[in-house]
Amino acid sequence: MRTRLILSSIAAATLAMLTVPAVASAAPNDVYISATAGGSTVTVTVHNNSGAPLNCGIFGTKSGWNPEVEPSFVFSKGMGNTLEEGGAPDLFPVAAGDTAVPFRGVPDGTYNVDWGCYSTTGLGTWGTKAAVSSGATTEPTPVTVQSPPPLFGSLG
Protein backbone atom coordinates (compact mmCIF):
# COMPACT_ATOMS: atom_id res chain seq x y z
CA MET A 1 0.00 0.00 0.00
CA ARG A 2 2.84 2.41 0.87
CA THR A 3 4.46 1.74 -2.55
CA ARG A 4 1.25 2.66 -4.33
CA LEU A 5 0.90 5.79 -2.21
CA ILE A 6 4.45 6.91 -2.91
CA LEU A 7 4.26 6.16 -6.62
CA SER A 8 0.87 7.82 -6.95
CA SER A 9 2.23 10.84 -5.06
CA ILE A 10 5.15 11.05 -7.47
CA ALA A 11 2.89 10.64 -10.47
CA ALA A 12 0.25 13.10 -9.23
CA ALA A 13 2.73 15.78 -8.21
CA THR A 14 4.89 15.55 -11.30
CA LEU A 15 1.97 15.06 -13.65
CA ALA A 16 0.24 18.14 -12.27
CA MET A 17 3.37 20.21 -12.90
CA LEU A 18 4.69 18.60 -16.07
CA THR A 19 1.67 17.71 -18.17
CA VAL A 20 1.19 20.33 -20.82
CA PRO A 21 -0.62 19.69 -24.10
CA ALA A 22 1.95 18.87 -26.77
CA VAL A 23 2.14 20.99 -29.88
CA ALA A 24 2.62 19.33 -33.27
CA SER A 25 5.99 21.06 -33.76
CA ALA A 26 7.46 19.59 -30.55
CA ALA A 27 9.55 16.47 -31.20
CA PRO A 28 10.77 13.93 -28.63
CA ASN A 29 14.41 14.70 -29.46
CA ASP A 30 13.96 18.46 -28.98
CA VAL A 31 14.79 17.93 -25.30
CA TYR A 32 16.87 15.06 -23.91
CA ILE A 33 19.50 14.41 -21.25
CA SER A 34 22.89 12.79 -21.00
CA ALA A 35 24.48 11.57 -17.77
CA THR A 36 28.15 11.03 -16.96
CA ALA A 37 30.04 10.10 -13.81
CA GLY A 38 33.50 11.20 -12.71
CA GLY A 39 34.59 10.04 -9.28
CA SER A 40 31.59 10.51 -7.00
CA THR A 41 30.01 13.25 -9.14
CA VAL A 42 27.17 12.58 -11.56
CA THR A 43 26.60 15.31 -14.12
CA VAL A 44 23.25 15.35 -15.89
CA THR A 45 23.13 17.65 -18.91
CA VAL A 46 19.76 18.84 -20.18
CA HIS A 47 19.97 19.40 -23.94
CA ASN A 48 17.23 21.91 -24.74
CA ASN A 49 16.89 22.23 -28.51
CA SER A 50 13.25 23.32 -28.29
CA GLY A 51 14.09 27.01 -28.52
CA ALA A 52 11.90 27.69 -25.49
CA PRO A 53 12.61 28.08 -21.77
CA LEU A 54 11.79 25.00 -19.70
CA ASN A 55 11.03 24.00 -16.12
CA CYS A 56 12.62 20.68 -15.18
CA GLY A 57 13.06 18.07 -12.47
CA ILE A 58 15.72 15.34 -12.34
CA PHE A 59 16.12 12.40 -9.99
CA GLY A 60 18.40 9.38 -9.67
CA THR A 61 17.46 6.08 -8.11
CA LYS A 62 19.28 2.79 -7.69
CA SER A 63 18.61 0.29 -10.46
CA GLY A 64 15.64 -1.80 -9.33
CA TRP A 65 14.52 0.99 -6.97
CA ASN A 66 11.66 0.02 -4.70
CA PRO A 67 10.17 3.10 -2.98
CA GLU A 68 8.74 0.88 -0.24
CA VAL A 69 12.24 -0.18 0.78
CA GLU A 70 14.07 3.03 -0.11
CA PRO A 71 11.54 5.88 0.03
CA SER A 72 13.92 8.53 -1.31
CA PHE A 73 15.94 9.57 -4.33
CA VAL A 74 19.72 9.06 -4.27
CA PHE A 75 20.09 12.49 -5.91
CA SER A 76 17.60 15.02 -7.22
CA LYS A 77 17.00 18.59 -8.28
CA GLY A 78 13.61 20.17 -8.76
CA MET A 79 11.73 17.31 -7.13
CA GLY A 80 10.97 19.09 -3.86
CA ASN A 81 9.07 16.83 -1.49
CA THR A 82 7.28 14.74 -4.15
CA LEU A 83 7.82 11.52 -2.18
CA GLU A 84 5.77 12.83 0.74
CA GLU A 85 2.01 12.56 0.75
CA GLY A 86 0.67 15.74 -0.81
CA GLY A 87 4.20 16.79 -1.83
CA ALA A 88 5.09 18.82 -4.90
CA PRO A 89 8.13 19.37 -7.08
CA ASP A 90 10.10 22.64 -7.10
CA LEU A 91 11.11 22.62 -10.74
CA PHE A 92 14.14 24.62 -11.90
CA PRO A 93 14.47 26.79 -15.03
CA VAL A 94 16.47 25.63 -18.04
CA ALA A 95 17.31 27.99 -20.92
CA ALA A 96 17.73 26.93 -24.53
CA GLY A 97 21.02 25.11 -25.13
CA ASP A 98 22.85 22.76 -22.76
CA THR A 99 22.56 23.03 -18.98
CA ALA A 100 24.82 20.86 -16.79
CA VAL A 101 23.51 19.85 -13.37
CA PRO A 102 26.16 18.28 -11.09
CA PHE A 103 25.35 15.98 -8.17
CA ARG A 104 28.34 15.54 -5.84
CA GLY A 105 28.97 12.82 -3.27
CA VAL A 106 26.98 10.09 -5.05
CA PRO A 107 27.84 6.64 -3.63
CA ASP A 108 29.29 3.98 -5.91
CA GLY A 109 26.59 2.07 -7.77
CA THR A 110 24.43 1.95 -10.87
CA TYR A 111 21.57 4.43 -11.09
CA ASN A 112 18.66 5.31 -13.35
CA VAL A 113 18.24 9.00 -14.08
CA ASP A 114 14.61 10.01 -14.58
CA TRP A 115 13.61 13.51 -15.59
CA GLY A 116 10.81 15.69 -16.83
CA CYS A 117 10.74 19.12 -18.48
CA TYR A 118 7.93 21.26 -19.78
CA SER A 119 7.99 24.36 -21.90
CA THR A 120 6.93 27.50 -20.09
CA THR A 121 5.40 28.65 -23.39
CA GLY A 122 3.22 25.54 -23.83
CA LEU A 123 5.39 24.02 -26.58
CA GLY A 124 5.47 20.53 -25.05
CA THR A 125 6.53 18.07 -22.37
CA TRP A 126 9.55 15.74 -22.39
CA GLY A 127 10.93 13.11 -20.04
CA THR A 128 10.63 9.62 -18.60
CA LYS A 129 7.48 7.83 -17.50
CA ALA A 130 8.36 8.10 -13.80
CA ALA A 131 8.50 11.89 -14.16
CA VAL A 132 5.83 12.77 -16.74
CA SER A 133 3.56 9.72 -16.58
CA SER A 134 1.62 9.25 -19.82
CA GLY A 135 3.60 11.80 -21.88
CA ALA A 136 6.97 10.02 -21.72
CA THR A 137 9.35 10.68 -24.59
CA THR A 138 12.22 8.45 -23.44
CA GLU A 139 13.43 5.81 -20.99
CA PRO A 140 15.57 6.45 -17.89
CA THR A 141 19.28 7.05 -18.56
CA PRO A 142 21.63 4.66 -16.73
CA VAL A 143 24.82 5.93 -15.11
CA THR A 144 27.44 4.04 -13.08
CA VAL A 145 29.46 5.70 -10.34
CA GLN A 146 32.74 4.08 -9.42
CA SER A 147 35.08 6.22 -7.38
CA PRO A 148 38.76 5.56 -7.88
CA PRO A 149 40.48 3.48 -5.20
CA PRO A 150 42.78 5.25 -2.74
CA LEU A 151 46.24 5.96 -4.21
CA PHE A 152 48.09 3.98 -1.55
CA GLY A 153 45.59 1.21 -0.80
CA SER A 154 44.33 0.40 2.65
CA LEU A 155 46.12 1.94 5.59
CA GLY A 156 44.53 -0.46 8.05
C-alpha positions as CSV (number, residue, x, y, z in Angstrom):
1,M,0.0,0.0,0.0
2,R,2.8,2.4,0.9
3,T,4.5,1.7,-2.5
4,R,1.3,2.7,-4.3
5,L,0.9,5.8,-2.2
6,I,4.5,6.9,-2.9
7,L,4.3,6.2,-6.6
8,S,0.9,7.8,-7.0
9,S,2.2,10.8,-5.1
10,I,5.2,11.1,-7.5
11,A,2.9,10.6,-10.5
12,A,0.3,13.1,-9.2
13,A,2.7,15.8,-8.2
14,T,4.9,15.5,-11.3
15,L,2.0,15.1,-13.6
16,A,0.2,18.1,-12.3
17,M,3.4,20.2,-12.9
18,L,4.7,18.6,-16.1
19,T,1.7,17.7,-18.2
20,V,1.2,20.3,-20.8
21,P,-0.6,19.7,-24.1
22,A,2.0,18.9,-26.8
23,V,2.1,21.0,-29.9
24,A,2.6,19.3,-33.3
25,S,6.0,21.1,-33.8
26,A,7.5,19.6,-30.5
27,A,9.6,16.5,-31.2
28,P,10.8,13.9,-28.6
29,N,14.4,14.7,-29.5
30,D,14.0,18.5,-29.0
31,V,14.8,17.9,-25.3
32,Y,16.9,15.1,-23.9
33,I,19.5,14.4,-21.3
34,S,22.9,12.8,-21.0
35,A,24.5,11.6,-17.8
36,T,28.1,11.0,-17.0
37,A,30.0,10.1,-13.8
38,G,33.5,11.2,-12.7
39,G,34.6,10.0,-9.3
40,S,31.6,10.5,-7.0
41,T,30.0,13.3,-9.1
42,V,27.2,12.6,-11.6
43,T,26.6,15.3,-14.1
44,V,23.3,15.4,-15.9
45,T,23.1,17.6,-18.9
46,V,19.8,18.8,-20.2
47,H,20.0,19.4,-23.9
48,N,17.2,21.9,-24.7
49,N,16.9,22.2,-28.5
50,S,13.3,23.3,-28.3
51,G,14.1,27.0,-28.5
52,A,11.9,27.7,-25.5
53,P,12.6,28.1,-21.8
54,L,11.8,25.0,-19.7
55,N,11.0,24.0,-16.1
56,C,12.6,20.7,-15.2
57,G,13.1,18.1,-12.5
58,I,15.7,15.3,-12.3
59,F,16.1,12.4,-10.0
60,G,18.4,9.4,-9.7
61,T,17.5,6.1,-8.1
62,K,19.3,2.8,-7.7
63,S,18.6,0.3,-10.5
64,G,15.6,-1.8,-9.3
65,W,14.5,1.0,-7.0
66,N,11.7,0.0,-4.7
67,P,10.2,3.1,-3.0
68,E,8.7,0.9,-0.2
69,V,12.2,-0.2,0.8
70,E,14.1,3.0,-0.1
71,P,11.5,5.9,0.0
72,S,13.9,8.5,-1.3
73,F,15.9,9.6,-4.3
74,V,19.7,9.1,-4.3
75,F,20.1,12.5,-5.9
76,S,17.6,15.0,-7.2
77,K,17.0,18.6,-8.3
78,G,13.6,20.2,-8.8
79,M,11.7,17.3,-7.1
80,G,11.0,19.1,-3.9
81,N,9.1,16.8,-1.5
82,T,7.3,14.7,-4.1
83,L,7.8,11.5,-2.2
84,E,5.8,12.8,0.7
85,E,2.0,12.6,0.7
86,G,0.7,15.7,-0.8
87,G,4.2,16.8,-1.8
88,A,5.1,18.8,-4.9
89,P,8.1,19.4,-7.1
90,D,10.1,22.6,-7.1
91,L,11.1,22.6,-10.7
92,F,14.1,24.6,-11.9
93,P,14.5,26.8,-15.0
94,V,16.5,25.6,-18.0
95,A,17.3,28.0,-20.9
96,A,17.7,26.9,-24.5
97,G,21.0,25.1,-25.1
98,D,22.8,22.8,-22.8
99,T,22.6,23.0,-19.0
100,A,24.8,20.9,-16.8
101,V,23.5,19.8,-13.4
102,P,26.2,18.3,-11.1
103,F,25.4,16.0,-8.2
104,R,28.3,15.5,-5.8
105,G,29.0,12.8,-3.3
106,V,27.0,10.1,-5.0
107,P,27.8,6.6,-3.6
108,D,29.3,4.0,-5.9
109,G,26.6,2.1,-7.8
110,T,24.4,2.0,-10.9
111,Y,21.6,4.4,-11.1
112,N,18.7,5.3,-13.4
113,V,18.2,9.0,-14.1
114,D,14.6,10.0,-14.6
115,W,13.6,13.5,-15.6
116,G,10.8,15.7,-16.8
117,C,10.7,19.1,-18.5
118,Y,7.9,21.3,-19.8
119,S,8.0,24.4,-21.9
120,T,6.9,27.5,-20.1
121,T,5.4,28.6,-23.4
122,G,3.2,25.5,-23.8
123,L,5.4,24.0,-26.6
124,G,5.5,20.5,-25.0
125,T,6.5,18.1,-22.4
126,W,9.5,15.7,-22.4
127,G,10.9,13.1,-20.0
128,T,10.6,9.6,-18.6
129,K,7.5,7.8,-17.5
130,A,8.4,8.1,-13.8
131,A,8.5,11.9,-14.2
132,V,5.8,12.8,-16.7
133,S,3.6,9.7,-16.6
134,S,1.6,9.3,-19.8
135,G,3.6,11.8,-21.9
136,A,7.0,10.0,-21.7
137,T,9.3,10.7,-24.6
138,T,12.2,8.5,-23.4
139,E,13.4,5.8,-21.0
140,P,15.6,6.4,-17.9
141,T,19.3,7.0,-18.6
142,P,21.6,4.7,-16.7
143,V,24.8,5.9,-15.1
144,T,27.4,4.0,-13.1
145,V,29.5,5.7,-10.3
146,Q,32.7,4.1,-9.4
147,S,35.1,6.2,-7.4
148,P,38.8,5.6,-7.9
149,P,40.5,3.5,-5.2
150,P,42.8,5.2,-2.7
151,L,46.2,6.0,-4.2
152,F,48.1,4.0,-1.5
153,G,45.6,1.2,-0.8
154,S,44.3,0.4,2.6
155,L,46.1,1.9,5.6
156,G,44.5,-0.5,8.0
